[in-house]
Amino acid sequence: MKFFDKNNLLVLVSIIMLIVISQFFHIRIDLTSDKRHSISKQTKDLIKSIDEPIEAVVYLTGDLNSGFLRLKNSATDLLKELNAYGKSKLTIRFVNPSDADTESERIKNHELLSSRGMEGTAVYERDKEGKAIQKIVFPWLELTFQNKTTQVNLLKNDKSLSGEENLNISIENLEFEITDALRRLTKKDIEKIAFLEGHGELDELETYEASKSLSRYFQIDRGIIGTEPDILNEYKCVIIAGPTSAFSEKDKFILDQYLMKGGSILWLVDGVQISEENLSTSGISPAMPLELQLNDLLFRYGARINPVILEDVQSTLIPVNIAPAGEKPHFEPIPWVYSPLLLTASDHTITKNIPPVKAQFASLVDFVGNSKSIDKKVILATSTNTHITQTPAQISLAFAPDLKDKNYFNYSNVPVGVVLEGVFESAFANRMVPKEISSAQQILKSSKITKQIIFANSGIIRNEIEHTADSIRTLPLGFDRYMNQQFGNKELITNSVLYLTDKDGWMQLRSRTIPLRLLNKNKINTQRTNLQLLNVVSPLIVLLIFGLIYHRIRRIRYSS
C-alpha cells in the first residue's frame, strides 16, 4: 500500500496551494442567515485607511452570564474582523476590573473606571440553590490611537425593554458604536456646524449638553446671520433652536439659499408661546400662537407647524401641593399632560432603539404639498391617547384631565418631528433679493439633494439648569429630576445632526437588525442534564461513527 499515491499527492499539493494563496488574498464568508458577522464596505475602507496601530481594551470580561458573554463574544468577533481587514494594526487586550487580590483593591479598580466615565452595571443572578448574587460588570471598550483615547459603551439600556432585548440591540449597534469611535479618533479634518442666534434662540447654557455631545464630532460656532449671503456656506449643518422673535426677509433668504446649495437645517421651533415665569409664580399662563414669519419658508419645503398644544396621557410627572389652604404643604405627583413622552420611529435610522423623548408644550407638525422630489417621514410622535388644544388658550398647573377619558384624548400618534430629504424648491424663486443683502446674488431656484429635520418643540434640545448658592450646573439633556429618569433627547439630537451631515452612509449602520432568538428557559431548567449530555456526548458519537465508517472504507479499498 502506497501512502503517496496519485490521489493523495494531488490532495496534499492542493492544500499547500490553498495555504499559500490565502496568505495573499483576504477571503471571509459569512454563512449566517442574518449576516451578523459581516461588516460594511465603509467599515472595511475605514480600517484599511488607518496606517498606525490601534489598541482596544475590553473591560467586559471575567465570570459573565450567558447574555453578557454573548455581547463580549460579538464585540470580540467584530474587533478580530476589523483586525483582519486592517492587516493586524489592531491589538486587543482584556482587562477584568474585578480581578483583584482584596476587596479594597477591587473597589479601587471600579472607582478608577467610574472616574473615567465608564460606569459599572449591576447584574443580579441566582445560584443553583436560589441565592441572589450581585455582580458588577463593565460593558465598556476603550480605544487608543496616537495617544488619544475614547470609550465605547457596549450596552444599550432602555428600561422599557427586557434584558434580552437590550442585549440584542447592543449587539446590533456594535459596528456603529465602534466605528463611530474610530472615526472620531482618526479624523483629520474638523467639520463645522452652527447654532443660529439673533431671534431669541436658546442660549449657550440652555443648549450646553447638546453642544457637549456634538463637540465630539464638530467644531461648534454660534452667531447671527448678518448680511453676507454666503456666511453659512462653510457649515455642514445649521441648528435653529427655540427662536422667539420673527425672522427678517434677509435672514430667511440666506437660510433658503444655504439650503439650495446643499446645506442642512435642524429646526427646533415652537408653535406656541408660553410664559414659564407666569406658570412658576401664579400657576397660570396664556398660550398664544408664536409668530416667527417662517410659515412661508417651511410651507414651501413641505411642512407646517400648527400653533396648537399637545396633551398626552403618556407624560412626565410634576409635584403638586394638594393640601388645603392654610395647612402644611403636601406634594403628590400627578401626570403633567403638557410634557408628553414622545415615541420614536422604530424603522428610521435616526430614532431606531431610542427611548421616549421628553418634550414640553409641543405642537403639531404636518406635511403639505405633493412634491414627488421630497421624501417625508415622521420620526417623533405622541402616543395613542392625545388631546389637541387650539390657541389662544390658558395653561394651568392645576389642570388635571381624566386620563381615562377617550373622548378627550381622542387623537393618536400626532407627529412632532419629521425628516424631509430630496430636492427642495426655493421660497424666493419668484421674489426679489432682499435689499439688505450686501452683494449681488443670483437666486438658486431649486436645491441639490439635501435634508432637513423639523421638531415642533424647542424643549427637546433644552437642558435643565440647576442654580445653587455659589454655582450653576446643567443637568444631562433629557434627564427628569422628579422622575429620576433619563430619556432619549441627547441621542435624538446627536443622531439628527449626524444624519443631516452624513454623506457616506455611516448612519445606515444603525438600521442593522439581528433577530432575537430566545432560549426556552423552562425547558433549560427542567431538562438541563439531558441537554448537557446531548451537547457533550452526541458530537463524540458522531465522530466515532465517522471514524469507524472511514476505517472500514479504507480497509475495503486497500484490501482489494
Long-range contacts (C-beta under 8 A, 24 or more apart in sequence): 1-558, 26-84, 26-85, 28-81, 28-84, 34-513, 34-514, 34-515, 36-74, 36-171, 36-514, 37-77, 37-81, 39-78, 39-81, 39-82, 39-85, 39-175, 40-175, 40-505, 40-508, 40-509, 42-179, 42-504, 42-505, 42-506, 42-509, 43-82, 43-85, 43-175, 43-179, 43-509, 44-85, 46-179, 46-182, 46-183, 46-186, 47-82, 47-85, 47-86, 47-89, 47-90, 47-182, 48-85, 48-86, 48-87, 49-186, 50-86, 50-89, 50-145, 50-182, 50-186, 51-89, 52-89, 52-145, 52-146, 53-89, 53-90, 53-91, 53-145, 54-86, 54-89, 54-90, 54-91, 54-143, 54-144, 54-145, 54-182, 54-185, 55-90, 55-91, 55-93, 55-143, 55-144, 55-145, 56-90, 56-91, 56-92, 56-93, 56-141, 56-142, 56-143, 57-93, 57-94, 57-95, 57-141, 57-142, 57-143, 57-144, 58-92, 58-93, 58-94, 58-95, 58-141, 59-95, 59-96, 59-97, 59-113, 59-118, 59-138, 59-139, 59-140, 59-141, 59-142, 60-137, 60-138, 60-139, 60-140, 60-141, 60-154, 61-94, 61-95, 61-96, 62-96, 62-98, 62-99, 62-137, 63-135, 64-137, 65-123, 65-125, 67-163, 67-164, 67-167, 68-123, 68-137, 68-139, 68-167, 70-167, 70-171, 71-139, 71-154, 71-155, 71-167, 71-170, 71-171, 74-171, 74-174, 75-141, 75-154, 75-174, 75-178, 78-174, 78-175, 78-178, 79-178, 82-178, 97-136, 97-138, 98-135, 98-136, 110-136, 110-138, 113-138, 113-140, 116-151, 117-151, 118-142, 118-151, 118-153, 121-155, 121-157, 139-170, 141-178, 141-181, 143-178, 143-181, 143-182, 143-185, 145-182, 145-185, 145-186, 146-185, 148-185, 150-181, 150-184, 150-185, 151-181, 152-177, 152-178, 152-181, 153-177, 156-353, 158-353, 158-355, 159-355, 159-485, 160-355, 160-356, 164-516, 164-518, 165-516, 168-514, 168-516, 169-353, 171-514, 172-353, 172-512, 172-513, 172-514, 173-353, 173-510, 173-512, 175-509, 175-512, 176-506, 176-507, 176-509, 176-510, 176-512, 179-506, 179-509, 180-506, 183-506, 184-216, 184-217, 190-218, 190-219, 191-217, 191-218, 191-219, 191-236, 191-501, 192-218, 192-219, 192-220, 192-221, 192-234, 192-235, 192-236, 193-218, 193-219, 193-220, 193-221, 193-235, 193-236, 193-237, 193-238, 193-239, 193-497, 193-501, 194-220, 194-221, 194-222, 194-223, 194-232, 194-235, 194-237, 194-238, 194-239, 195-220, 195-221, 195-222, 195-239, 195-241, 196-222, 196-223, 196-224, 196-225, 196-238, 196-239, 196-240, 196-241, 196-243, 197-222, 197-223, 197-224, 198-223, 198-224, 198-225, 198-251, 199-240, 199-243, 199-244, 199-245, 199-246, 199-247, 199-251, 199-292, 200-242, 200-243, 200-244, 200-245, 201-240, 201-241, 201-242, 201-243, 201-244, 202-241, 202-242, 202-458, 202-461, 202-462, 205-465, 205-472, 205-474, 206-242, 206-462, 206-463, 206-465, 207-241, 207-461, 207-462, 207-463, 208-463, 208-474, 209-463, 209-474, 209-475, 209-476, 209-477, 209-490, 210-461, 210-463, 210-477, 210-490, 210-493, 210-494, 213-477, 213-490, 213-493, 213-494, 214-493, 214-494, 214-497, 217-497, 217-498, 218-497, 218-501, 225-250, 225-251, 225-254, 225-255, 227-436, 227-437, 227-438, 228-254, 228-438, 228-439, 229-253, 229-254, 229-257, 229-437, 229-438, 229-439, 229-441, 232-258, 232-263, 233-258, 233-261, 233-263, 235-263, 236-263, 236-264, 236-500, 236-501, 237-263, 237-264, 237-265, 237-266, 237-497, 237-500, 237-501, 238-263, 238-264, 238-265, 238-266, 239-265, 239-266, 239-268, 239-461, 239-497, 240-265, 240-266, 240-267, 240-268, 240-269, 241-268, 241-458, 241-461, 241-462, 242-268, 242-269, 242-270, 242-458, 242-461, 242-462, 243-269, 243-292, 244-270, 244-273, 244-290, 245-292, 246-291, 246-292, 246-293, 247-292, 247-293, 247-294, 247-297, 248-293, 248-434, 248-436, 249-434, 249-436, 250-434, 250-436, 250-437, 252-293, 252-294, 252-296, 252-297, 252-427, 252-428, 253-428, 253-433, 253-434, 253-437, 254-437, 255-297, 256-297, 256-426, 256-427, 256-428, 257-426, 257-428, 257-441, 257-443, 257-444, 259-301, 259-424, 259-447, 259-450, 259-452, 260-424, 260-426, 260-444, 260-445, 260-446, 260-447, 260-448, 261-444, 261-447, 261-448, 262-447, 262-448, 262-449, 262-450, 263-450, 264-450, 264-451, 264-452, 264-500, 264-501, 265-452, 265-453, 265-500, 266-452, 266-453, 266-455, 266-493, 266-496, 266-497, 266-500, 267-298, 267-452, 267-453, 267-454, 267-455, 268-455, 268-457, 268-458, 268-460, 268-461, 269-294, 269-305, 269-454, 269-455, 269-456, 269-458, 270-361, 270-363, 270-456, 270-457, 270-458, 271-305, 271-306, 271-307, 271-308, 271-363, 271-364, 271-456, 272-307, 272-308, 272-309, 272-361, 272-363, 272-391, 274-361, 274-395, 279-395, 279-397, 283-396, 283-397, 283-398, 284-394, 284-395, 284-396, 284-397, 285-394, 285-395, 286-392, 286-393, 286-394, 286-395, 287-361, 287-389, 287-391, 287-392, 287-393, 287-394, 287-395, 288-391, 288-392, 289-391, 289-392, 296-427, 297-427, 298-454, 299-368, 299-369, 300-424, 300-425, 300-426, 300-427, 301-374, 301-420, 301-424, 301-425, 301-427, 301-452, 302-367, 302-368, 302-369, 302-371, 302-374, 302-376, 302-420, 302-424, 303-365, 303-366, 303-367, 303-368, 303-376, 303-418, 303-420, 303-454, 304-365, 304-366, 304-367, 304-368, 305-363, 305-364, 305-365, 305-454, 305-456, 306-363, 306-364, 306-365, 306-366, 306-456, 307-363, 307-391, 308-363, 308-364, 308-388, 308-389, 308-390, 308-391, 309-338, 309-361, 309-362, 309-363, 309-388, 309-389, 309-391, 309-393, 309-395, 310-340, 310-362, 310-363, 310-364, 310-382, 310-386, 310-387, 310-388, 310-389, 310-414, 310-416, 311-337, 311-338, 311-340, 311-386, 311-387, 311-388, 311-389, 311-401, 311-409, 312-337, 312-340, 312-341, 312-382, 312-383, 312-385, 312-386, 312-387, 312-409, 313-337, 313-383, 313-385, 313-386, 313-403, 313-409, 314-340, 314-341, 314-343, 314-356, 314-382, 314-383, 314-385, 315-339, 315-340, 315-341, 316-341, 316-358, 316-480, 316-482, 316-483, 317-482, 317-483, 318-397, 318-482, 319-482, 320-397, 320-398, 333-482, 334-400, 335-400, 335-403, 337-387, 337-399, 337-401, 337-403, 338-395, 340-382, 340-383, 340-386, 340-416, 341-383, 341-487, 342-380, 342-381, 342-382, 342-416, 342-417, 343-380, 343-381, 343-382, 343-383, 343-413, 344-379, 344-380, 344-488, 344-492, 345-377, 345-378, 345-379, 345-380, 345-381, 348-377, 348-379, 348-419, 349-495, 349-499, 349-507, 349-508, 349-510, 349-511, 350-379, 350-419, 350-453, 350-492, 350-495, 350-496, 350-499, 350-507, 350-510, 351-379, 351-380, 351-492, 351-495, 352-510, 352-511, 353-510, 354-488, 354-491, 354-492, 354-495, 355-486, 355-487, 355-488, 356-487, 356-488, 357-460, 357-478, 357-487, 357-488, 357-489, 357-492, 358-459, 358-460, 358-478, 358-480, 358-487, 358-489, 359-416, 359-457, 359-459, 359-460, 360-457, 360-459, 361-395, 361-457, 361-459, 362-416, 362-456, 362-457, 362-459, 363-416, 363-456, 363-457, 364-388, 364-414, 364-415, 364-416, 364-456, 365-415, 365-416, 365-417, 365-418, 365-454, 365-455, 365-456, 366-415, 367-418, 371-422, 371-425, 373-422, 373-423, 373-424, 374-420, 374-421, 374-422, 374-423, 374-424, 375-419, 375-420, 375-421, 375-422, 376-418, 376-419, 376-420, 377-418, 377-419, 378-415, 378-417, 378-418, 379-417, 379-418, 379-419, 379-453, 380-415, 380-416, 380-417, 380-418, 380-455, 380-492, 381-413, 381-414, 381-415, 381-416, 381-417, 382-411, 382-412, 382-413, 382-414, 382-416, 383-412, 383-413, 384-412, 384-413, 385-409, 385-412, 386-410, 386-411, 386-412, 386-413, 386-414, 387-411, 388-414, 416-455, 416-456, 416-457, 417-453, 417-454, 417-455, 417-456, 417-460, 418-453, 418-454, 419-451, 419-452, 419-453, 419-499, 420-451, 420-452, 420-453, 420-454, 421-449, 421-450, 421-451, 421-452, 422-449, 422-450, 423-447, 423-448, 423-449, 424-450, 424-452, 451-499, 451-500, 452-500, 453-496, 453-499, 453-500, 460-489, 460-492, 460-493, 461-489, 461-493
